[in-house]
Amino acid sequence: MLEELAVPYTIHKVDISKGEQFTPEFLAIAPNNKIPAIVDPEGPDGEPISIFESGAILTYLAEKFGQFYGQSWTERVKIDEWLFWQVGGFGPMLGQNNHFTVYAPEKVPYAIKRFQDESRRLYTVLDGQLRRQHARGQDYVAGNGYSIADIAIFDWSQSAERHLGAVEGLPDFLSWRALMQSRPAVQRALAL
């Protein structure tokens, strides 16, 4: 989002493998001890503000800079639906899939199957939405253009092959992901 907005920013690495997310300094910004989190030194009324949780960060930045959040209330509702779909389902379920499939010290077949099946279902939902959007002549997930919903969903989608194994049968998703990967700001962000 910051690359798309072309605003200056500084990255501060939080090494979760060393427990840096539990330091008092980081907890003051992100009390849920999760990344991402930001501090805007030029927040509302000129005062600094810290924001945690990706959906809140994206909404804040979209509102502040007036970009990627639609022009009408109706467009914002559609964007919010897909933003909340990502933060409430897509991200958490893919995260659980990744945990039980890759990192769990004990492989639990029921958990692995449950989260792989749910991951497949969610990718199928996304593919169906993109198919409907393509039928309307739209390239992006919600509304009439590129939005914070696309930004939120894209990062998780980068690991589709790990989540699903094979990604055939999701042509609209794959074309959307390629479109997202072709965006110069996305390329700059991924290069970081």
ROLOLUM-56238 format. One record per residue (C-alpha): residue number from 1; y, x, z; residue in one letter. Coordinates in nm, 4 decimals. Layout:
{pos=NUM	north=Y	east=X	up=Z	code=A}
...
***
This chain:
{pos=1	north=0.0000	east=0.0000	up=0.0000	code=M}
{pos=2	north=0.2426	east=0.2780	up=0.0863	code=L}
{pos=3	north=0.1706	east=0.4516	up=-0.2450	code=E}
{pos=4	north=0.2240	east=0.1232	up=-0.4330	code=E}
{pos=5	north=0.5558	east=0.0755	up=-0.2529	code=L}
{pos=6	north=0.6595	east=0.4360	up=-0.3246	code=A}
{pos=7	north=0.8088	east=0.4701	up=0.0221	code=V}
{pos=8	north=0.7964	east=0.7944	up=0.2207	code=P}
{pos=9	north=0.5284	east=0.8221	up=0.4877	code=Y}
{pos=10	north=0.3459	east=1.0795	up=0.6941	code=T}
{pos=11	north=-0.0273	east=1.0687	up=0.7592	code=I}
{pos=12	north=-0.1481	east=1.1500	up=1.1085	code=H}
{pos=13	north=-0.5213	east=1.2124	up=1.1165	code=K}
{pos=14	north=-0.7117	east=1.0461	up=1.3991	code=V}
{pos=15	north=-1.0486	east=1.2191	up=1.4293	code=D}
{pos=16	north=-1.2788	east=0.9443	up=1.5539	code=I}
{pos=17	north=-1.5700	east=1.1905	up=1.5711	code=S}
{pos=18	north=-1.3765	east=1.3643	up=1.8511	code=K}
{pos=19	north=-1.2712	east=1.0423	up=2.0256	code=G}
{pos=20	north=-0.9039	east=1.0794	up=1.9358	code=E}
{pos=21	north=-0.8797	east=0.7009	up=1.8994	code=Q}
{pos=22	north=-0.9051	east=0.6812	up=2.2800	code=F}
{pos=23	north=-0.6069	east=0.9018	up=2.3601	code=T}
{pos=24	north=-0.3222	east=0.7305	up=2.5469	code=P}
{pos=25	north=-0.0879	east=0.8159	up=2.2584	code=E}
{pos=26	north=-0.3024	east=0.6392	up=2.0019	code=F}
{pos=27	north=-0.3848	east=0.3445	up=2.2302	code=L}
{pos=28	north=-0.0105	east=0.2859	up=2.2710	code=A}
{pos=29	north=-0.0009	east=0.2185	up=1.8949	code=I}
{pos=30	north=-0.3452	east=0.0626	up=1.8468	code=A}
{pos=31	north=-0.4812	east=-0.0914	up=2.1687	code=P}
{pos=32	north=-0.8069	east=-0.1850	up=1.9923	code=N}
{pos=33	north=-0.8676	east=0.1909	up=1.9366	code=N}
{pos=34	north=-0.9342	east=0.1404	up=1.5637	code=K}
{pos=35	north=-0.7732	east=0.2792	up=1.2527	code=I}
{pos=36	north=-0.5553	east=0.2098	up=1.0601	code=P}
{pos=37	north=-0.2339	east=0.1807	up=1.2541	code=A}
{pos=38	north=0.1248	east=0.2564	up=1.1587	code=I}
{pos=39	north=0.4588	east=0.3189	up=1.3214	code=V}
{pos=40	north=0.7620	east=0.2113	up=1.1215	code=D}
{pos=41	north=1.0627	east=0.3990	up=1.2606	code=P}
{pos=42	north=1.2884	east=0.1526	up=1.0747	code=E}
{pos=43	north=1.1390	east=-0.1728	up=1.1973	code=G}
{pos=44	north=1.3059	east=-0.5075	up=1.2608	code=P}
{pos=45	north=1.6641	east=-0.4804	up=1.3839	code=D}
{pos=46	north=1.6501	east=-0.1062	up=1.3187	code=G}
{pos=47	north=1.4063	east=-0.0458	up=1.6041	code=E}
{pos=48	north=1.0687	east=0.1308	up=1.5677	code=P}
{pos=49	north=0.7623	east=-0.0920	up=1.5585	code=I}
{pos=50	north=0.3920	east=-0.0106	up=1.5741	code=S}
{pos=51	north=0.1389	east=-0.2277	up=1.3943	code=I}
{pos=52	north=-0.2399	east=-0.2182	up=1.4148	code=F}
{pos=53	north=-0.5090	east=-0.4032	up=1.2149	code=E}
{pos=54	north=-0.5110	east=-0.3674	up=0.8370	code=S}
{pos=55	north=-0.4242	east=-0.7294	up=0.7580	code=G}
{pos=56	north=-0.1237	east=-0.7219	up=0.9909	code=A}
{pos=57	north=-0.0086	east=-0.3908	up=0.8426	code=I}
{pos=58	north=-0.0370	east=-0.5179	up=0.4852	code=L}
{pos=59	north=0.1429	east=-0.8427	up=0.5642	code=T}
{pos=60	north=0.4200	east=-0.6602	up=0.7495	code=Y}
{pos=61	north=0.4785	east=-0.4165	up=0.4639	code=L}
{pos=62	north=0.4622	east=-0.6912	up=0.2002	code=A}
{pos=63	north=0.7179	east=-0.8965	up=0.3924	code=E}
{pos=64	north=0.9443	east=-0.5997	up=0.4655	code=K}
{pos=65	north=0.9533	east=-0.4759	up=0.1062	code=F}
{pos=66	north=0.9166	east=-0.8115	up=-0.0697	code=G}
{pos=67	north=0.6231	east=-0.7039	up=-0.2844	code=Q}
{pos=68	north=0.2566	east=-0.7896	up=-0.3380	code=F}
{pos=69	north=0.2697	east=-1.1157	up=-0.1421	code=Y}
{pos=70	north=0.3514	east=-1.3772	up=-0.4049	code=G}
{pos=71	north=0.6742	east=-1.5582	up=-0.4749	code=Q}
{pos=72	north=0.5926	east=-1.9044	up=-0.3415	code=S}
{pos=73	north=0.4341	east=-2.0520	up=-0.0341	code=W}
{pos=74	north=0.1380	east=-2.1677	up=-0.2461	code=T}
{pos=75	north=0.0823	east=-1.8138	up=-0.3767	code=E}
{pos=76	north=0.0987	east=-1.6728	up=-0.0239	code=R}
{pos=77	north=-0.1597	east=-1.9223	up=0.0987	code=V}
{pos=78	north=-0.4006	east=-1.8087	up=-0.1756	code=K}
{pos=79	north=-0.3332	east=-1.4436	up=-0.0961	code=I}
{pos=80	north=-0.3812	east=-1.5110	up=0.2764	code=D}
{pos=81	north=-0.7143	east=-1.6826	up=0.2101	code=E}
{pos=82	north=-0.8517	east=-1.3709	up=0.0431	code=W}
{pos=83	north=-0.6840	east=-1.1307	up=0.2855	code=L}
{pos=84	north=-0.8417	east=-1.3172	up=0.5786	code=F}
{pos=85	north=-1.1733	east=-1.3358	up=0.3890	code=W}
{pos=86	north=-1.1671	east=-0.9567	up=0.3782	code=Q}
{pos=87	north=-1.0623	east=-0.8937	up=0.7393	code=V}
{pos=88	north=-1.2855	east=-1.1665	up=0.8826	code=G}
{pos=89	north=-1.5975	east=-1.1279	up=0.6693	code=G}
{pos=90	north=-1.6139	east=-0.8720	up=0.3918	code=F}
{pos=91	north=-1.5052	east=-0.5689	up=0.5948	code=G}
{pos=92	north=-1.6953	east=-0.6494	up=0.9153	code=P}
{pos=93	north=-2.0187	east=-0.7444	up=0.7382	code=M}
{pos=94	north=-2.0110	east=-0.4388	up=0.5126	code=L}
{pos=95	north=-1.9392	east=-0.2272	up=0.8190	code=G}
{pos=96	north=-2.2425	east=-0.3698	up=0.9973	code=Q}
{pos=97	north=-2.4529	east=-0.3158	up=0.6858	code=N}
{pos=98	north=-2.3414	east=0.0456	up=0.6760	code=N}
{pos=99	north=-2.4081	east=0.0939	up=1.0473	code=H}
{pos=100	north=-2.7601	east=-0.0487	up=1.0520	code=F}
{pos=101	north=-2.8619	east=0.0987	up=0.7150	code=T}
{pos=102	north=-2.7142	east=0.4484	up=0.7508	code=V}
{pos=103	north=-2.6154	east=0.5336	up=1.1081	code=Y}
{pos=104	north=-2.8280	east=0.3348	up=1.3534	code=A}
{pos=105	north=-3.0574	east=0.5677	up=1.5474	code=P}
{pos=106	north=-3.3284	east=0.3030	up=1.5328	code=E}
{pos=107	north=-3.3932	east=0.1303	up=1.1997	code=K}
{pos=108	north=-3.4185	east=-0.2427	up=1.2716	code=V}
{pos=109	north=-3.5587	east=-0.4135	up=0.9590	code=P}
{pos=110	north=-3.4254	east=-0.7572	up=1.0566	code=Y}
{pos=111	north=-3.0690	east=-0.6242	up=1.1016	code=A}
{pos=112	north=-3.0836	east=-0.4197	up=0.7826	code=I}
{pos=113	north=-3.2059	east=-0.7170	up=0.5784	code=K}
{pos=114	north=-2.9588	east=-0.9573	up=0.7382	code=R}
{pos=115	north=-2.6527	east=-0.7410	up=0.6650	code=F}
{pos=116	north=-2.7719	east=-0.6352	up=0.3191	code=Q}
{pos=117	north=-2.8276	east=-1.0023	up=0.2298	code=D}
{pos=118	north=-2.4850	east=-1.0984	up=0.3668	code=E}
{pos=119	north=-2.3243	east=-0.8102	up=0.1786	code=S}
{pos=120	north=-2.4853	east=-0.9300	up=-0.1456	code=R}
{pos=121	north=-2.3647	east=-1.2856	up=-0.0757	code=R}
{pos=122	north=-2.0074	east=-1.1665	up=-0.0133	code=L}
{pos=123	north=-1.9985	east=-0.9532	up=-0.3279	code=Y}
{pos=124	north=-2.1277	east=-1.2581	up=-0.5180	code=T}
{pos=125	north=-1.8458	east=-1.4701	up=-0.3696	code=V}
{pos=126	north=-1.5936	east=-1.2068	up=-0.4790	code=L}
{pos=127	north=-1.7450	east=-1.1867	up=-0.8274	code=D}
{pos=128	north=-1.7268	east=-1.5676	up=-0.8578	code=G}
{pos=129	north=-1.3609	east=-1.5719	up=-0.7552	code=Q}
{pos=130	north=-1.2797	east=-1.2997	up=-1.0052	code=L}
{pos=131	north=-1.4690	east=-1.4922	up=-1.2763	code=R}
{pos=132	north=-1.2517	east=-1.7985	up=-1.2036	code=R}
{pos=133	north=-0.9397	east=-1.5819	up=-1.2102	code=Q}
{pos=134	north=-1.0447	east=-1.4228	up=-1.5406	code=H}
{pos=135	north=-1.0993	east=-1.7719	up=-1.6890	code=A}
{pos=136	north=-0.7337	east=-1.8430	up=-1.5996	code=R}
{pos=137	north=-0.6210	east=-1.5190	up=-1.7645	code=G}
{pos=138	north=-0.5678	east=-1.3488	up=-1.4268	code=Q}
{pos=139	north=-0.6943	east=-1.0009	up=-1.3441	code=D}
{pos=140	north=-0.6609	east=-1.0018	up=-0.9661	code=Y}
{pos=141	north=-0.8254	east=-1.1778	up=-0.6712	code=V}
{pos=142	north=-0.5567	east=-1.4283	up=-0.5700	code=A}
{pos=143	north=-0.2458	east=-1.5809	up=-0.7147	code=G}
{pos=144	north=-0.0840	east=-1.4629	up=-1.0331	code=N}
{pos=145	north=-0.0881	east=-1.0884	up=-0.9800	code=G}
{pos=146	north=-0.1763	east=-0.7823	up=-0.7805	code=Y}
{pos=147	north=-0.1454	east=-0.8471	up=-0.4078	code=S}
{pos=148	north=-0.2256	east=-0.7304	up=-0.0585	code=I}
{pos=149	north=-0.5558	east=-0.9178	up=-0.0925	code=A}
{pos=150	north=-0.6598	east=-0.6806	up=-0.3717	code=D}
{pos=151	north=-0.5476	east=-0.3811	up=-0.1678	code=I}
{pos=152	north=-0.7468	east=-0.4931	up=0.1375	code=A}
{pos=153	north=-1.0641	east=-0.5757	up=-0.0545	code=I}
{pos=154	north=-1.0613	east=-0.2733	up=-0.2830	code=F}
{pos=155	north=-1.1155	east=-0.0023	up=-0.0244	code=D}
{pos=156	north=-1.4388	east=-0.1602	up=0.1004	code=W}
{pos=157	north=-1.5560	east=-0.2227	up=-0.2557	code=S}
{pos=158	north=-1.5566	east=0.1497	up=-0.3272	code=Q}
{pos=159	north=-1.8955	east=0.1703	up=-0.1526	code=S}
{pos=160	north=-2.0616	east=-0.1248	up=-0.3281	code=A}
{pos=161	north=-2.3513	east=0.0858	up=-0.4472	code=E}
{pos=162	north=-2.4213	east=0.1977	up=-0.0903	code=R}
{pos=163	north=-2.3914	east=-0.1601	up=0.0396	code=H}
{pos=164	north=-2.6070	east=-0.3153	up=-0.2321	code=L}
{pos=165	north=-2.8064	east=-0.0428	up=-0.3984	code=G}
{pos=166	north=-2.7627	east=-0.1861	up=-0.7471	code=A}
{pos=167	north=-2.4481	east=-0.3706	up=-0.8524	code=V}
{pos=168	north=-2.5691	east=-0.5320	up=-1.1738	code=E}
{pos=169	north=-2.5058	east=-0.9032	up=-1.1955	code=G}
{pos=170	north=-2.1462	east=-0.8614	up=-1.0734	code=L}
{pos=171	north=-1.9575	east=-0.8055	up=-1.4011	code=P}
{pos=172	north=-1.6249	east=-0.9531	up=-1.2932	code=D}
{pos=173	north=-1.6281	east=-0.7515	up=-0.9728	code=F}
{pos=174	north=-1.7042	east=-0.4320	up=-1.1650	code=L}
{pos=175	north=-1.4228	east=-0.4897	up=-1.4159	code=S}
{pos=176	north=-1.1785	east=-0.5650	up=-1.1305	code=W}
{pos=177	north=-1.2862	east=-0.2517	up=-0.9416	code=R}
{pos=178	north=-1.2353	east=-0.0413	up=-1.2565	code=A}
{pos=179	north=-0.8905	east=-0.1977	up=-1.3004	code=L}
{pos=180	north=-0.8046	east=-0.1154	up=-0.9398	code=M}
{pos=181	north=-0.9303	east=0.2430	up=-0.9812	code=Q}
{pos=182	north=-0.7063	east=0.2840	up=-1.2859	code=S}
{pos=183	north=-0.3854	east=0.2087	up=-1.0937	code=R}
{pos=184	north=-0.1824	east=0.5293	up=-1.0497	code=P}
{pos=185	north=-0.0927	east=0.4485	up=-0.6870	code=A}
{pos=186	north=-0.4603	east=0.3857	up=-0.6063	code=V}
{pos=187	north=-0.5536	east=0.7155	up=-0.7671	code=Q}
{pos=188	north=-0.2887	east=0.8963	up=-0.5624	code=R}
{pos=189	north=-0.4101	east=0.7316	up=-0.2410	code=A}
{pos=190	north=-0.7749	east=0.8132	up=-0.3129	code=L}
{pos=191	north=-0.6814	east=1.1755	up=-0.3810	code=A}
{pos=192	north=-0.5498	east=1.2054	up=-0.0259	code=L}
***
